[in-house]
Amino acid sequence: MRTLQIAIVGIAFAALAGCAMVPTVRQSDLDAWKGLPVDALDTHSIFATMPMTRHITPSGIEVRNYANMAHSTTCSGYQHGTRAQCTSDDVGCNNLFYIRDGRVIEYAPTGQCYTDDSARPQQRYLNLSRGS
């Protein structure tokens, strides 16, 4: 009986720890981009691997979307010789960067996104830009 209680408490703690580790977008990661030259974005090893689209707003702001998406298709089973019903969807994150005069003014990820230290400007760029 004591073993069962310990097991239940362990499972409860594991479940709580899992909930506490839900990926989130950290404001500090977004703020780290403000004011940086667009070169920091162009040379970033993660964003450089993502497909990027860009457009210019009527006010002259460049909007770049570094899309980190996966295509998902879900089908329901066959029934009485009929075809399966399938739905397709793109899931993931649109990493939106707003740029004016060659500098990042905002980073606004949308969708199913999370940030961590890997989403920040890279130290190698920061060192080079300071002349270190």
Residue pairs with C-beta under 8 A, 6 or more apart in sequence:
23 114
23 116
24 114
24 115
25 109
25 113
25 114
25 115
26 115
26 116
29 107
29 115
29 116
29 117
29 119
29 120
30 106
30 107
30 108
30 109
30 115
32 120
32 121
33 40
33 41
33 97
33 104
33 106
33 107
33 120
33 121
34 104
34 105
34 106
34 107
35 103
35 104
35 105
36 103
36 104
36 121
37 102
37 103
37 104
37 129
38 99
38 102
38 103
38 104
39 125
39 129
40 104
40 121
40 122
40 125
40 126
40 129
41 47
41 64
41 97
41 99
41 104
42 48
43 122
43 125
44 121
44 122
44 125
45 122
46 118
46 119
47 66
47 95
50 66
50 67
50 68
50 95
51 66
51 67
52 64
52 65
52 66
52 67
53 64
53 65
53 67
54 62
54 63
54 64
54 65
55 62
55 63
56 62
56 63
57 63
60 100
61 98
61 99
61 100
61 105
62 98
62 99
62 100
63 96
63 97
63 98
63 99
64 96
64 97
64 99
65 94
65 95
65 96
65 97
66 94
66 95
66 97
67 92
67 93
67 94
67 95
68 92
68 93
68 94
68 95
68 113
69 90
69 91
69 92
69 93
69 94
70 90
70 91
70 92
71 88
71 89
71 90
72 88
72 89
72 90
72 91
73 86
73 87
73 88
73 89
74 86
74 87
74 89
75 84
75 85
75 86
75 87
76 84
76 85
76 86
77 84
78 84
91 111
91 112
92 111
92 112
93 109
93 110
93 111
93 112
93 113
93 114
94 109
94 110
94 111
94 113
95 107
95 109
95 113
95 119
96 106
96 107
96 108
96 109
96 110
97 104
97 106
97 107
97 108
98 104
98 105
98 106
98 107
98 108
99 105
109 115
